[in-house]
Amino acid sequence: MLFQEPVITDLKIAIETHQHEPMWKALLHCIDHKELFGASMSEYEIYFNHSLLRSNQFNIRKLNWANSSMAFFNQYRALLSGAENNNDLTQPNASERNLYHYLSVHAHMR
């Protein structure tokens, strides 16, 4: 996930203003230590929700994606937008060219 620096700066200021302490301490104080192994905090969820509340730069849209092992990576990679510029890939037709927005490659899927 890409983060925009102005959004992170605004998030940091908002947290520190509300909690009256550095952001890292404020976030740690939000974790229930009794549920340490069941508790979680996602920086992506915090960023996402803050962005939606405080900015009009973001919109929600469906992304097409695929999980892949390295063995099948080139097969999927050819279906990403921009793949037509890479001469060593099989050329997808126009309707397939933007089939996937991103791929997730996992070593455990070998």
Number of C-alpha atoms within 10 A of each C-alpha: 4 5 10 10 9 9 16 14 10 14 18 14 15 14 16 17 12 10 14 12 12 13 18 11 12 15 15 11 11 11 13 12 11 8 9 9 8 8 11 11 11 8 9 12 10 11 15 14 10 16 19 13 9 12 10 8 7 11 8 6 6 6 10 11 14 14 14 20 16 15 11 13 16 14 12 18 18 23 25 18 17 11 17 17 10 10 8 10 15 14 15 16 10 11 8 13 17 17 18 17 13 17 17 11 16 12 9 8 11 10
